[in-house]
Amino acid sequence: MSVQDMIDGPILGTASTFPVFDPATGLVIADVSDGTAVDASAAVDAAAAAFPGWAATAPRERAEILRRAYELMVVDRDRLTDLICSENGKPRADARAEVDYAAEFFRWFGEEAVRTEGGYGINPAGTAHTVVTHRPVGVAALVTPWNFPAAMATRKIGPALAAGCTVVLKPAAETPLTALAIAELLSEAGVPDGVVNVVPTTDPGAVVGTWLADSRVRKISFTGSTGVGRLLLRQAADRVVNASMELGGNAPFVVAADADIDAAVAGAMIAKFRGSGQACTAANRFYVHSSVADEFVARFGAPIRALRVGPASDPATEIGPLVSARAAAGVRALVDDAVLDGATIAYQADIPAGECYVAPMLLTDVRPTARILGEEIFGPVAPVVVWDDEDTLLRWINESEFGLAAYVYSGRLQDAMRIGAAIDAGMVGINRGVVSDPAAPFGGTKQSGLGREGAREGLREFQETQYFSIDT
Ligand code: NAD
């Protein structure tokens, strides 16, 4: 299969291509046009030309197109699931859940497109009426990671289109096929040519750098690692480009003395192992109260040991390969380092042969200062630390430079809320292992990012405020 980029509708014949691999087999599944700086500029030409028309399109019409895109994604669920499985490697159930979650952003933002609020007031001196409006920020550059190839794209495209922006999107080179398929569905749903332009590339610096240097691009919305986010913020500073950043996480998972251990284990399995541990919201460090530590470790360890690891093509698979051999080697290195530092591999699952597989495992005896607790693991490894007093627990948690998600399990809501409120993070799951929801503002504090996606806040990221001061 050979796939072109989507600039101003599909175009044919870009000179060079790059291969996309199935991480389970290492086999090439498609060749995709390799976008250059020239393609990046052509995409902005198309988006800038389409912007006035799309911004002037009635909100109801934009809403209905997004709604149709939602419906088309639902109808096409199986094909999109297959694409995610083959280019990302995640198990079928995870890929299927991602498609449903991703489609929901089109439905949610279709509903929000007709609800942009403004404001009215009289100034304190009584000399002017103040009318506040919100308008689309302009051409938006969107950059997405490989770990949720559908949802990270729709979480940006949905609000951008609802707000009246046109977009240029650069998906991760590991997973461009899902983004291209979504762009085709948007076109089928009635999105005019030039409104959504996708430029896959193996040279992200050239493509995104071109966009950030182009005065027609007014917005960068990035999801990925903190390191790349920092780099893009520096580039955005040159032209003071409006920036939203969804960056890395290092979620703590707290189990209090009075937690329901069955519920905590069920939540931990989801929070840790969704997407084979490759989620920015993944529980990265488990803090378990000493009075329940042995029980939690035993009850959490048993289902970890039983996890079925294999390719997405096997319906029994619960944990897939990591996205690349490099990613897998990085996770193994973190585990080796923890073990050298005194940690014990208390439980682990069996894995098939293949350099992208990492055994799901539970580590005990982990020192609170171990490197594995300070870095985003991005793999199926659960390090457990035992805590006794809340002040020390909160100090350990808040020492992290990240502040994306956190999870707290406690039998007393007041305790869970107190601990959650003391954690410096954008999202806290209380007695649940999932925080992602299209209707809730997703995002982090500290070096986990700037701005929010989803909910009404997500729409505002693609709008500018304008106010009119009207003489009385
Ligand atoms: P990454 O930062 O390596 O890549 C993300 C995107 O940036 C990709 O499209 C990549 O091609 C592009 N990129 C890389 N170098 C670039 C450069 N020099 N200039 C412009 N673009 C560049 O991250 P990743 O490995 O693809 O994804 C994993 C990371 O994403 C993790 O840190 C994870 O926590 C984070 N993430 C965050 C969220 C969130 O919402 N906060 C969601 C998913 C993933």
Residues whose N, C-alpha, C, O or C-beta is under 5 A from the ligand:
A	BS01	NAD	V143 T144 P145 W146 K170 P171 A172 A173 P204 G205 V208 T223 G224 S225 T226 V228 E246 L247 G248 G249 C280 S448
